[in-house]
Amino acid sequence: MTIEETFKQLTRVAYEDADDLQLRKPFSISELHRMRILASALNRACADEIGERIEEGGEQ
């Protein structure tokens, strides 16, 4: 999976969750924690993909 595909997939999930959460304001602590986990997962997936690209010699 390319970095673009990874980013699109994870951001789609994050946006879907954010849309669901907007209907139930104010956010609970568990919802805020889940949003933090999603953001961390997105950052980690992008970093992993970038690392793989570097190891492969910068293939795009």
C-alpha positions in Angstrom: 0.0 0.0 0.0 1.4 3.4 -0.9 1.6 6.3 1.6 -1.2 8.0 -0.3 -3.4 5.0 0.0 -2.6 4.5 3.6 -3.2 8.2 4.4 -6.6 8.2 2.5 -7.7 5.0 4.2 -6.9 6.2 7.7 -8.2 9.7 7.2 -11.5 8.3 5.9 -11.9 6.3 9.1 -10.9 9.3 11.2 -13.4 11.6 9.4 -16.2 9.0 9.7 -15.5 8.8 13.5 -15.3 12.6 13.7 -18.7 13.0 11.9 -20.2 10.5 14.3 -18.7 12.3 17.3 -20.0 15.7 16.2 -23.5 14.5 16.6 -22.8 13.8 20.3 -21.1 16.9 21.7 -19.7 17.5 24.2 -17.1 14.8 23.8 -16.5 12.3 26.6 -13.0 11.5 27.8 -13.1 8.1 26.0 -14.1 9.8 22.7 -11.2 12.3 23.0 -8.9 9.4 23.8 -10.1 7.5 20.7 -9.5 10.6 18.5 -5.9 10.8 19.9 -5.4 7.1 19.2 -6.6 7.6 15.6 -4.3 10.5 15.1 -1.4 8.5 16.5 -2.3 5.6 14.2 -2.3 7.9 11.2 1.1 9.4 12.1 2.5 5.9 12.7 1.2 4.5 9.4 2.6 7.4 7.4 6.0 7.2 9.2 6.1 3.4 8.5 5.4 4.0 4.8 8.0 6.7 4.6 10.5 4.4 6.3 9.8 1.6 3.9 10.2 4.0 0.9 13.6 5.1 2.3 14.7 1.5 2.7 13.7 0.7 -0.9 15.8 3.5 -2.1 13.2 6.3 -2.5 10.8 4.4 -4.8 7.7 6.4 -5.4 
